[in-house]
Amino acid sequence: MSDKTCAIMLEPLQGEGGIINGDPEFLKAVRRLADKYDALVIFDEVQTGVGRTGELFAYMGTDIEPDILTSAKALGGGFPIAAMLTTAKVAEHLKVGTHGSTYGGNPLACAIGNAVMDVVNTKEVLDGVKHREQLYRDGLAAINAKYNVFSEVRGKGLLLGAVLNEKYQGRSREFLVASVAEGLMCLIAGANVIRFAPSLVIPETDIAEGLARFERAVAKVVAG
């Protein structure tokens, strides 16, 4: 790795971009090109990391390994903390002073981050994320069978996006507003995607209740 090494940065699963899974062949092509031209592959896992996809980090569910990985948000369970992980090869080039942070090494933040990892990095929690994903997919499929508003549900784990079909293009905010009126918090990822990103340990009863409220919101939007 030279001093002029360039880098390719991407999300293995796009969040704000519309909950779009990285195509496996595309990711492998990125890795091949990076290796060919001595470039680094950086995965932004601020949204997808720390159990969100059912793996500790989303790259673990792909066929490639990044050289650098960024993590934050969930790492602190709501407390401000961020971390950069690298391969051993890259780490050899990080000397004192080459990478810093205005609040790096905060003892409280680090203690919280360790506690979060102790909880999330367990088979029980990670398998639970995959199980809850299926509950959401089944529930959204049932809603769509009645109201026909989605073209697909994409994403992975508990980062899912219900993509509005052609009839409802550009109206994701209407579904958001209708959901809020039902006492439900959901998100959007652009004008055509309704996003679901609940707690990794959300109780199944809350999933059922949330889907029931979301169905009422969908019914209101469809009814006009």
C-alpha positions in Angstrom: 0.0 0.0 0.0 1.6 3.3 -1.1 1.2 6.8 0.3 -1.0 7.6 -2.7 -3.4 4.7 -2.3 -7.0 5.7 -3.2 -10.2 4.3 -1.7 -13.7 3.2 -2.7 -16.3 3.9 -0.1 -19.8 2.4 -0.2 -22.6 1.0 2.0 -23.1 -2.8 1.8 -26.8 -2.0 2.1 -27.9 1.5 1.3 -29.9 3.2 4.0 -30.9 6.7 3.0 -30.5 5.8 -0.6 -33.6 3.6 -0.5 -32.8 0.4 1.4 -31.0 -1.2 -1.5 -29.0 -4.4 -1.0 -25.5 -4.4 -2.6 -25.5 -6.7 -5.5 -23.1 -9.6 -4.7 -21.5 -9.5 -8.2 -21.1 -5.7 -8.0 -19.4 -6.0 -4.6 -17.0 -8.7 -5.8 -16.2 -6.6 -8.8 -15.4 -3.7 -6.5 -13.1 -5.9 -4.5 -11.3 -7.1 -7.7 -10.8 -3.6 -9.0 -9.5 -2.4 -5.7 -7.0 -5.2 -5.5 -5.9 -4.6 -9.1 -5.3 -0.9 -8.6 -4.0 -1.0 -5.0 -7.1 0.8 -3.7 -8.8 0.4 -0.3 -12.4 -0.8 0.0 -14.2 1.1 2.8 -17.6 0.0 4.1 -19.8 2.6 5.8 -21.6 0.5 8.4 -22.9 3.3 10.5 -26.5 2.1 9.8 -25.9 -1.5 9.0 -23.4 -2.5 11.7 -23.7 -3.9 15.2 -26.4 -6.5 14.5 -28.8 -4.5 12.3 -28.7 -7.0 9.4 -28.6 -10.2 11.5 -24.8 -10.3 11.3 -22.5 -8.4 13.6 -21.5 -6.3 10.6 -23.2 -6.4 7.2 -20.1 -7.3 5.3 -20.2 -10.7 7.0 -23.2 -11.6 4.9 -21.3 -10.8 1.7 -18.5 -12.6 -0.1 -16.0 -9.8 0.4 -14.1 -8.2 3.3 -13.5 -4.5 3.3 -10.1 -3.0 4.2 -11.7 -0.4 6.5 -15.1 -0.4 8.2 -16.8 2.6 9.9 -19.2 2.1 12.8 -21.2 4.4 15.0 -24.8 5.0 16.2 -25.8 1.5 17.4 -22.3 1.0 18.7 -23.1 3.2 21.7 -26.8 2.2 22.1 -27.7 5.9 21.7 -24.6 7.3 23.4 -22.1 9.2 21.1 -19.3 6.9 19.9 -17.8 5.9 16.6 -15.1 3.5 15.6 -13.0 2.7 12.6 -11.9 -1.0 12.1 -9.2 -2.0 9.7 -7.4 -5.1 8.5 -4.0 -5.8 10.0 -2.4 -4.8 6.8 -3.9 -1.3 6.9 -3.4 -0.9 10.6 0.4 -1.2 10.1 0.3 2.2 8.4 -1.6 4.0 11.2 1.0 5.6 13.4 0.4 7.9 16.3 -1.1 11.1 15.0 -2.3 9.8 11.6 -5.8 9.3 12.8 -7.5 11.3 15.6 -10.8 12.3 17.0 -12.0 15.3 19.1 -13.5 12.9 21.6 -11.7 9.7 20.9 -11.0 7.3 23.7 -13.8 8.7 26.0 -13.8 6.2 28.9 -17.6 6.3 29.4 -18.3 5.9 25.7 -15.9 3.0 25.4 -17.4 1.3 28.4 -20.9 1.6 26.9 -19.6 0.4 23.5 -18.2 -2.7 25.2 -21.5 -3.3 27.0 -23.4 -3.0 23.7 -21.1 -5.5 22.0 -21.5 -7.9 24.9 -25.3 -7.9 24.4 -25.6 -7.7 20.6 -22.7 -10.1 19.6 -24.6 -13.2 20.8 -26.3 -15.9 18.9 -29.6 -15.2 20.7 -29.7 -11.6 19.6 -28.4 -12.1 16.0 -30.7 -15.0 15.3 -33.5 -13.0 16.9 -32.9 -10.3 14.3 -33.4 -12.8 11.5 -36.5 -14.2 13.1 -38.0 -10.7 13.5 -37.2 -9.9 9.9 -39.4 -12.8 8.8 -42.2 -11.6 11.0 -42.0 -8.1 9.4 -41.8 -9.6 5.9 -44.8 -11.9 6.5 -46.8 -9.0 8.0 -46.0 -6.6 5.2 -46.9 -9.3 2.6 -50.3 -9.8 4.3 -50.9 -6.1 4.2 -49.9 -5.9 0.6 -52.1 -8.8 -0.4 -55.1 -6.7 0.8 -54.1 -3.2 -0.4 -51.6 -3.7 -3.2 -49.4 -0.8 -2.5 -45.8 -2.3 -2.5 -43.8 -3.6 -5.4 -41.3 -5.3 -3.1 -39.9 -5.3 0.4 -36.1 -5.1 0.4 -33.3 -4.9 2.8 -32.0 -7.3 5.4 -32.5 -8.0 9.1 -34.2 -5.1 10.8 -33.4 -2.6 8.1 -36.3 -3.1 5.7 -37.9 -0.9 3.0 -41.4 -1.3 1.6 -41.1 0.0 -1.9 -44.3 1.7 -3.2 -45.6 0.4 -6.5 -46.3 2.6 -9.6 -49.7 3.7 -8.4 -48.3 5.2 -5.2 -45.0 6.6 -6.5 -43.8 9.7 -4.6 -46.2 9.3 -1.7 -44.1 7.7 1.0 -44.6 10.8 3.2 -48.4 10.2 3.2 -47.9 6.8 4.6 -45.5 8.3 7.2 -48.1 10.9 8.3 -50.9 8.4 8.4 -48.7 6.1 10.6 -47.9 8.9 13.0 -51.7 9.5 13.4 -52.0 5.8 14.4 -49.3 6.3 17.0 -46.7 4.5 15.0 -43.2 5.7 14.2 -41.8 4.6 10.9 -39.4 6.3 8.5 -39.0 7.0 4.8 -36.0 6.5 2.5 -36.8 8.8 -0.3 -40.1 9.5 -1.9 -40.9 5.9 -2.7 -39.8 3.8 0.2 -41.2 3.3 3.7 -38.4 2.2 6.1 -38.6 0.0 9.1 -35.6 0.0 11.6 -36.9 -1.1 15.0 -35.0 -2.2 18.1 -33.0 -5.4 17.5 -34.8 -6.9 20.5 -38.3 -5.5 19.9 -40.9 -7.8 21.5 -43.0 -9.9 19.0 -46.2 -8.4 20.5 -44.9 -5.0 19.6 -44.2 -6.1 16.0 -47.8 -7.4 15.7 -49.2 -4.2 17.2 -47.1 -2.0 15.0 -48.1 -3.9 11.9 -51.7 -3.6 12.8 -51.4 0.1 13.2 -49.4 0.3 9.9 -52.2 -1.5 8.2 -54.8 1.0 9.4 -52.5 3.8 8.1 -52.2 2.1 4.7 -56.0 1.7 4.6 -56.5 5.4 5.2 -54.0 6.4 2.4 -55.6 3.9 0.0 -59.1 5.2 0.8 -57.9 8.7 0.1 
